[in-house]
Amino acid sequence: MKLSRYFIGSSFRNYPWDVTIKENHPEVQYKPYWISIPPKNKMTFELGECVFFTCVAAGNPAPNVTIKRADTDLEVSNTYGWQFKNYGITKSYNGKYVCRAKNKLGAVEWHFEINIEGPPEFSTTVKDTYLAPHENKDFEIRLSEFDKNTHLHLMMNTQPFHPGKNHYSIVDQTENMLRLRLTNATQDDSASFQVFANNSQGITITNFFVYVEFTAVEIDSDTKTYFPFLEGTKGNISAKYVGVPTPSTNWSRGNMRFNETYMTTTGREHETFLTLIDFNKDDEGNYTVDICNKQYGKQKNCQKITLQAVLVQPSEAITPNGTRFNLLKDAKKPRIVAKFKVDPKLHQFNIIWYNKTQPYDPNVSHLTTSYERVGENLTAMIELRSDDIATDHLVYCKLITLVDQVTISQTIGHFCPFPDVNLQPIPRASLILLKDRNAETCPLHKYNYVFQYAIEKNRYTNYTTIPASEDQLFPLYPRGKLSYWRAFANTNYGPSPYSNVIEMTLPITAFPDVNLQPIPRASLILLKDRNAETCPLQKYNYVFQYAIEKNRYTNYTTIPASEDQLYPLYPRGKLSYWRAFANTNYGPSPYSNVIEMIVGMVDPKLHQFNITWHNETQPYDPIVSHLTTSYERVGENLNAMIELRSDDIATDHLVYCKLITLVDQVTISQTIGHFCPFPDVHLQPIPRASLILLKDRNAETCPLHKYNYVFQYAIEKNRYTNYTTIPASEDQLYPLYPRGKLSYWRAFANTNYGPSPYSNVIEMTLPITGMV
């Protein structure tokens, strides 16, 4: 947008001048003089330009400043001055102006003229027109009264207009006006027209079409349409139709005849209206409108439509205004309703939900709206996002029918209060402890805590997010610097208030001590971390490397910090060098010691071999002991496997696997430990919270690693379906479905040895959670 050094406005605005003149002798009075005026007596701007100037005067007493346009009655006044503004000036500002400042001692004036230059502007144009044969019509095009020195050119069907070749003629033309006349139209006179207006600043074009045809009457309104009225009100019944020439209409009801109140026309489409005043029971009934077009040749066409006017009862609000909705603590989809009484004959209506400022937009706010209607009872429903109503506020439901509208206001209660976030430093472990004092009274689902830190006060950056089930944080950076820490709960309702602020300096933590130790019997590498107790680290793992040639290491694999063993698979039959390091949040630790070892192998050319499994006394006999033996071979790698019965290994003892080839034999001895008994799975219902509590009586005597509990439910007895799986560290389950039905529940432990026996069966009916 072009910016001028001047600026004139679309209105004359009161400018907040403060031009009180502080003289050495304030009691001295003087006549006005100008402080700011337009810089020139004649100013020229381009159409659409942005301009600015002011008329400001000083004087004692304070002068009154007026602005007047010479060719109009426009005159405004104000003390001290006025400001002219316009962000896109138009030609309507062309003219001569005078600024006058006056007090009792005298007056001063400033005369100036504004001239706007630009392409011509049409003030009157022609719309597309439908005419019947033999009709006459004038078409007039005018330019703005401010356009001077312009030229108008008429084109017909993209060719220059030539009168005499058709029924069109130009009956009047000036530099800013053209009048075209069509006499005794025929269908050959249908044409497109373009009017070109040009001056030294540019050219402007307007188009219109003329259609000459005969169109029979066609009814566009539904014959089953009826119009509702409230008693004592005024309204219209109407019918839409098509026809060229414009058809005539006659309204009637029985033997009574009515003249139409008014009609609207757009091209060949028309609508006739009949206004009924002070409607009552006697006015109910059928109204007929006969629609006929004029005769053209031998054609004459008439149509009729019957419309019904009915008396309806006003709509009412059933839900009282001010009704308060308090939502349950665990409400996932906050739902509120508004109930109305609506006349069954009112089928067309609109329901709008909005707060104090604007309607709820389902496309933007992810809301769900719906309604149910039974007879005269209409129930409108909306599901709001929880963060839309984190605090108390009013929600409005507006019902708009064809005859009235009703609004119900309701107060939405706040959700469960935000958790109380409090940070407490633990210097010994350099961690932050989170306490949530609202956890017992108002549990929130699916929220977490966001921790922030800052090097400079109040310039916080997100550090990390941890789930609500955790309450500790081990800060890893910035180390050696004073930092400020705070947290908030990110809940379903939005962010909670910030916690208190902790100031702390994090120490520089040493890397874990990585040490490798070979275990020849199992051909594995054991990792020891001597810093584990004094310096716990989170989210790190160990990277193992090997080399065939010394100091030319290649990454072998990565295992998490929770594991401490590696079974090397290659390179077999060659001397290799092994080392490891811890890959932590602070970077890689120093390398461990180096282990030299040869990984065993079986030559791929040895196709004949025998595998024997035996204990200290005799070989295992699969036929007698019901054992299963197998092996897998890929290239030089041979894996022998045996599945033993649990009663064969009730106590610790040695098991041997002997590989016998045509040229050699190799024996591997392994110690087999006895099985740990399956955990005892027992379910106990807690009705108050609708949860299931799991008790494991074997946990202390025989802990199992890497197992979890599988919960199952059934609607029909013995037809169970898996519900969910939770780790062994948890002992509670909150059933979410099926609600309102009797269901059967059981569980089992899924262990390393296979599934445990099923638990006892619990019969329960989960409640349906809803509004308070």
N, C-alpha and C positions, 0 to 999 in steps of 0.2 A: 504494500500500500504506500503510495507516494506521500511524502510529508512536506508541506509548504512552510515557509517561514511565517506565514499568517495562519490564523485558525479562527473559523467562524462557526457558530453553533446552530443546531436545529431548533434551539429555543434560547431566549435571552435569560441568562441565569443570574441569580443573586450571588455576587461574589463576596466572600467573607473578608472584605478589606478591613484593615486596622491602620488607618492613615491619620490618626490623631497627631496633629503637628504640635510638638513641644517647643514653643518659642521662648525667648528670654522674657518676653512680655505677653503671656497668654491672654491678657485682657484686651490686647490689640486685635481688632477685627479687620478682615480684608476680604475682597471679592474672590471668587473662584479662579483657579488656574489649573491647567491640565498637567497631570503627572504621567499618564499613559494614554496614548491615542493611536489609531491606525496609522501606519508609517506613510501611507500615500493617500491622496485624494481620490485616485482611481486605481482599483486593484482588479487584476484579471487572474482567474483560476481555471484549471481544467476540471471537467466533470468528474466527480468522485474523489477530488483531492481533499486532503486534511488541512484545515487552516485554523488560525487562532489569532485574535487580537482583543484588546480591552479599551474601554473608555473610563478612565479614573481621574478624578479631580480632587483638589484640596482647597480648603477655604475655611474661614471662621466668620459666621457660624457655618456648620457643616453643610456643604452644598447638596442639593437634590439633583441627580443626574438622570436625564431621560434619553431614550433612544426612539426615533420615529422614522418610519419608512415613508418616503415622499408620496408614493402612489397608493398607499393603503391607510387604514385607520389605526395600524399597529403603533402603539405608544406604550412603553413601560418605563418605570422610574424606580430609583433606589438611592439611598444615601451613599455618597462617595463614588459609586461606579458600577459598571456592568461588564460582563464577560461574554464574548461571542464564541460559540463552539459548534463544530460539525465534523464528524469523522468521515463523511463521504458526501460532499456538498452537491446539491442538485441545482438545476436551472431556476427553481422557484425562488432562489435568493438573488436573482438579478434585480437591480434597482438602485435608487439613490437613497441615502440615509443621512441623518443628522443626529449628532450627539450634542446635548445641551446641559450645561452645569449652571445652576442658579442658586443664589442666596439673596438675602435682603439688600446686599451691597452691589449686586450686579450679576451678570451672566456672561458665559462664553459658549461658543458653538464650534463644532468641527463637522464639516460636510465631506462625505466620501461616497464613492460609487463602487458597486460590486458587479463584475461581469463574469459569467460562467460560460466557458467555451467547451463544446463537445459535439459528438454526432447528434443528429436529430432524434427527438423522442416523440413517439406516438401517444397522443392523449385519447384518441378514439379509434378503435379498430373494429373489424367485422368478424363475427363468429361464423362458423360453418352453418349454412342455411339450407333448409328443405322447402321447396315450393311445388305446388301442383301446376299442371299445365293451365295456361291462360291467366295465371296470376301476374301481378305487377309488384315490383319491389325496388326501393332505393337503398343504396349502400353508400355510407359516408365514412371517410377516413380523415382524421385531423391530426396535425402535429401540435406539440406544446406551443402555447402562446409566446414562449420566449425564443422559439426557433425563428431566426431571420435568415434571409438569403439562402433559402433551401429550394430544392427542386424535387418534384414528385413525378415518378414514372410508373405506369401501369403495364403489367405483363399479364397475358391471358394464355393459359396452357403453354407456358414457357416461351411464348412469342410476344413481341410488342403488340399492344392492343390497337386494332384498327376498327373504328365504328363503321356501320353499314353492312358488314358481312354477317351480322347476327342481330338479335333483338336488344343488344346492349348499346348504351350511348352515355357519354360524359356530359352531364347537364350543367356542371359548375366546377371550376378549378381555380385555385389561387396558389401562392407559394407555400402555404401550409394547410390546404384543404383540397379534397377531391371527392365529388359526388358522382356515383355510377348508378344508372337506372336500367332496369330490365322491364320491358313491356311485352305483354301477351306471350309469356314464357312457353317454350316447347321443350321436349326432352332433349333436343339437340343443343339447348342452351346450358346444359350441365357442364361446368368448367371449373378449373382451378385458377386462382388469381394471386399475383404477387405485386406488392406495392413497394417500390424502392424510394427511400428519401435520403438525399445526400446533401452535404455542405462541405466546406473546406476542412472540417474536422473529421469526416468519415461518412459512413453509409449505414442505414438501418433498414431492415426488411420486415414486412408483415405479410402473412399468407391467409387465405380463406378459400373455402370451397362452396360452390352453389350446385345443389342437386335438384333437378326438375323431374319429378316422377309422381305417379299416383300410387299410394299405399293404402290398401284396405285396412279397416279397423281391426285391430287385434287386442284382446284383453290381456294385460300382463299380471293383474292381481289374481290371487287365489279365490275361487268361488266360495271356499269355506271360511274365508276371513271374517272375523267378527271383531268389533271394537268395544272395549270395556269403558264404562263411565262410572264415576262415583256420583252419588245423588247430590244434586244441586250444583254440579260443576259444568264447565264449558269445554267442549272438545270437538274434534273433527272426525268424520269418516271420509275415506278417499278411495279412489280407484285409479289404477295406472293402465294406460293403453297406448297404442301406436296408431298413427294415421297421418296421411298427407293427401289433401290439405287438412288443416287443423279441424278435427271433427267438432260437432256441436253436442252438447250434453243436456239431458233432461232428467232431473231427480224426481222420484215419486215414492209415496208410501200409501198403498191402497188407492183411494180416490183423491188423495192430497198430492199437489204438485209443488215442487220447490225449485228455486233458481240456485245454481251453484254459487257458493260464496266466493271462491277464486279458483284459478287454474295456473299451473306452472308448465312451462314447455322447454325442452332441451332437444333441439333438432326435430326429429319426428316422434320423440317420446313425450307424453303428456301425463298430467295427473290432475284430476278434478277433485275439489274438496267441498264438503257440505258441513257447515258449522252448526252444532246443536248447543243451545244455551239452556242453562238451568235444568239439566237432565233429571228426569224422574221416572217412576215405574211406567207411566203412560207412554213414555218415549221409546220404550223397548220394542223391538220388532225388526222386520225386514225392510230395507230401503233399496230401491231399484234405480239404477241409472241407465238410461238409453243413450248410446253413443253412435252418432251417424256422421259420415263425411259428406262433403258436397258432391253433387252429381257431376260426373265427368264422362261425356259421351253417353253411352247407355249403361254405365256402371253406377250403381248406388249401393252403399254398404252400411248396415247397421248391426250393432251388437249390444247386448245388455248383460248386466251383472247384478246380482242381488247380494247385498252386504247386511250384516246383522249388528245392531247396537244392543248391548246388554248392560244391565245394572249390576255392579259388583260391590262387595263389601270392602271397606278399607282394610289394609294389612295391619297387623298388630304384632307387637313384640311379646313373646311369652317369657323369654329369659329376662329377668329384671335388670335394669341398668345398674352398674356398679357391682355386679356379681364378681366375686373373687375366686380365682382358680389357683389353688396351691397344688403343686405337682409333687408326686412321690420322689423320694430321694434317688431311686434307681430308674426313674423314667428315662427311656432312651429317646422317645419321640414325643415331646410335649404336645398334647392335643387338647384343644378347647372347642366348645360348641356354642352356637347361638340358635335359639329356636324362635320361629315366627309362625303366625297364623295368617295364611294367604288364601284368598278366595279360589276355589278349585277352577273357576273359569279363567283365571289369570295364568296362562301357560308361559308367557314370555316374561322373564325377569333376569336380573343380573345381581351377583353377590360380590361385594368388594370388601376385602379385609385391609385395614390400614392402621398405622399407629398415629401419633400426633402430627407427623410431618408428611408422610407419603404412603401410598398403597404398598402392600407387600407384592413383590414381583416374583412369582414362582421360578421364572427362568434365571433370575439373579440370585435369589436367596435360597434356592433348593428347597422350597416349601411345597407342601401337598395340600390342596384344597379340594373339598368334595361337598356334596349335599345329598340328603335323602328326603323324599316327599311322599307322604301317605295322606291322601285326602287334602284337608286344609292345613295339615301340619308339615312345616318345612324346617328341617334341621341342617344348618350349615356347619361345616367342620373345617379346621385348619390344623396342620401339624407344623409347629414352628421349630426353627433351630434353637438349640439351648442357648447359644451365645447371643441370640437376638433378645433374650429376655432374662439376662443375668440379674437384673434388679427389677423392683416393682415398677410397672408402668401400665398405661391404659392401652387397650387394643379395641378397635372399633370394627363392627361388622355392619355394613350398609346393604339393605335389600332395596333394589330399584325395580319397580314394576312399570307397566305402561301408564298407570294412573297415579301412583304415589311412591313414596320411599320411606323406609323406617331404618333407624340406626340404633344399635345396641352397643353400649360401652361396657367393657369388662376390665377388671384389674387382674393382671397376671402376677401371681406371687413368685418371689424369687426362688431359685433352686436351692439345693443344699449349699450351705456356706462353703466358701473356698477352704481348703486345708490351711492350717496355720503353719507357715514355713519359718523355721528357726534354725539358724546355723550355729554350731558350736565347734571350735577348733580343738583337736586332740594333738597337742604338740609332740608327744612321744612318737606317734605314727604319722604325723604330718597329714592328717585326714580331716574331713569335714563331716560332722554328724548331723543328720537331718531329723528333726522331731516333728511329728504331725499330731497335734493335740486334738484335732477333730476326727481322727481316724475311727475311733470307737463309736462316736455319736452320729457321724454322717459319712459313711464310706462312699467314696467316688470310684467309678469304674473307668478303666481305660484313660488314666492320666499319668503324667510323668513329671519329673522335676528337671528344670533347666538351670544349669549353673553358669554364672557369668563372672568374669574377672576384669580388672582394669589396672593398668600401670599408672595412668593419670586419673585422678578422681573424677567420677561421673562420666567417664568415657568407656563404658563397658562393652565387652565382646563376649559372645556365647562361647563357653568352654566345652560343655558336653551335656548330654541328656541321659538320665537314668530312670528306670521304671519306678513306680511308686512303691513297689515291694522292697526296694533297696533303701538304705539310709546312710550310706557312707560314700565318700569320694576321696580318692587318692590323687591329689593334685600333682601333676608331672611338670608343669611349667607355669610361669617363668621362674626358674630357679635362681637363687642368689639375689633376687630383687624384691622390694616391698610391693605387694600386690593387694588389691581390694576385691573381696569376694561377696557375692550375693546370689540368691536363688529365687525362683518362683515356680508355682505349680501350673503346668499347662493342662487344663481340664477341659471337659466337654463344654463347659460354660464360658470358656475363654481363660486368659491368664489371671492368676491370683495376684494379690499385692506382693511386692518384693519383700524378701526377708530382711533381717538385720544385716549389716555389713561387717565382715570380718577382715581385719588387717593382719597379714602374715607374710613372712619371708620363708620361702620353701628352701630347704637344704639341697645341696647337690648330692644325689644318691649314687653309691657305687654300683657297678654292673654285677650281675650274679656270677659266682665262681663256677666255671664250666670245667668238669673233669671227666675224662673218658676212661673206662675200665673194661677190658675184654672178658667175656665169659666163655671160655673154650667149649664147655659142655654143650651150650646152646648156640654157639657161634653168634652171640649178640654183643652189643655194646651198651653198657650201663652208664647213665648220666647221673652225677651227683651235684647238687646245688647247695653249697654250705651257707649261702646267704639267705636261704629261704625264710628262716625264722626271724632274722634281724632286719631284713629289707624286702618285704613282699612287693612284687611287681605284678601289674595287671596287663593283660593283652600283649604278651610277648611269646615267642616260640624259639625253637632251636633249629639251626641249619647245620646239616651234616655235609661234609665234603670228603672226597677221596682223591688219591693221585696214584698213577702207575709209576710216573717219574717223580722224584722228590721235588716238592715245592711247586708242582704244577697241578694245583687242585681244581677240581670241578665239583659244583654242587651236586649232592646225591639226593637229598630229600629234606623236607621240613616237617617237624612234628610239634604239636602244642606243648606248652610248658608243663601241662599236667601229666605228660607221659615221660618215661625215663628209659625206654628201651628201643633199640633198633636191630632188625634182623637183616644184615647185609645179604643181597642176592647176587651181586656181581661186583667186580670181575672175578670169576671163579678160576681156581687153579693158578692164580698169579699173586705175587706179593703186592699188597696195596697198602697205602698210608691213609689214615683216617684222622680227621680232626672235626671240631664243632665250635660254634659260637652262638651266643644268645642275641636274637634280633629284637631289641626292645624299643620302647617309645623314645628313648634317648639316643638311639643309634646302635650299631653292632658292638658287642662286648669284645674283649680280647679273645684270641683263639685258645682252645683247650690244649692239653697235651696231645701228642701224636701217637697213635696206635699202629703198629705194623702187624698185619695178619694176612692169611691166605684163606679165601672162602672156598669150601669144598665143591666138587663137581663130579659128574659122571660123563665119561667120553661118549659122544653121540654114536660112535661106531660099535659100542657094546649093546647089541640088541637082545642078547640072552642073559637073563639075570633072574634071581629069586630073592624074595623078601620074606623074612621070618620074624614074627613078633613072639617074644617069650618073656616070662618073668624070671626070678632067680632060680627056679627049679625046672620048668618045662615050657615048651612052646605053647602058645594059645591055639586051641583047636576050634576053628569057626563052626564046625559041625556040632561039636559037643557043647560049646559055651555060648552058642547063639551070637557070635560076634560077626562084625562086618569089617572086612579089610579091603582097601583099594589103593590105587596110586594114580598119579598124573605125571606125564613127562612131556616137557617142551624143550627140545634141543638137548642141552647138557643138564638141564634142571629136572630132577626127579623128586616128587613129593609122595611119600608113603603115609597112609592114613589108616587108623584103626578106631572103631567105635566099641567101647567096653561097656559091659553091664555094671551098674552101680554096685551090686553086691560083690563083684570081683575085686573091687578096689575100696573096700570099706576102711582100710587103714593105709597110711603112706607106705609105698614100696617102690622098688625099681622096676622099670619096664625097658626091655631091650628091643631094638630094631636092627636086624642084621641084613645087609645087602650083600649078596653073593653073585659075582660075575664070573665069566670064564677065566679071568686072569687074577682077580683079587676079591677081597671081601672087606667090608667096613661095618662096624657096629656102633650104634649111638645109644647111650643109656640116658634115661629120663626118669625123674621121680614123679609119680602120680599121687596127688593128694585126694583125700576122700571128698565126696560131694557135701556141700552145705545144704541142709534141708530147706525146702521151699518156705518162704515167709507165710505166716498164718494170716490170711486175708479175712477180715471181719468188717461188716458194714453196720453202722448205727445211725438212724435218722435223727436229725435235730429239727423238730417241727417249727420252732420259732423263726429260724432263718431259712427253712426249706433246704437244708444242706445235708450231705452225707459225710460222715466222719469215718476215716479208715484207721484201724489199729493194727500194728504189726508187732506181735508178741515175740517174734524171733529176732527182732532187729539187734538187740544187745548181744545175744549169744552167737549169732552167725550173720554178720553183715554181708550183703551181696553188693557187688559193684555192677554198674551199668544195667540196671533193670528198672522197670516202671510198672504202673498199675493201669490196667485197661478196664474201663467201666462200660457196662452194657445195660440196655433197657429193652422192655418188650411191652406192647399193648395187649397182645394175646400171649398167654402163658407158653413158655418154652420156645418162643419165636423171637430170640434176642437179636439185637442189632448193636454194633459198637457205638458208644456215645462219645467218648473222648479218652485220651491217654494223658496221665500226669506223672511226673517223675517221682521216684521213691522218697524224695525229700519232702514231699507235700502229703497231707493227710486229709484234705477236705475237697469236696466237690459241690458246686452250686448248680443244681439242675436248672436248665432254662426251658426245657420242653420235654414231653408234651404237657401243656398246661390245661387244667380242667378235666383231665382224664386219669383214670386209675392206671398206674404203670408199675412194672416189676423191674427191680434193679439188682444187679450182681456185679462182681468184679473178680479179677484174677491178676496175679503177678506174672509179667512177661520177663523171665530171667535168662541168664546165659545158658541155663540147662533146659530151657523150654518153659511152657506155661505151667503155672501152679494150679492146684485144684481150685474150683470156683468157691467164692465166698457164700455166706448165707444170702437169702433173697429178701429184699425189702419191698413191701407194697406201700405205695404212697400216691397221693393226688396232689400235683403241684398247683398252687393257687394262681388265679389270673390277676396279674398286677395291673392296676389302672390308676384313675384319678382319685384324689382325696376329696 
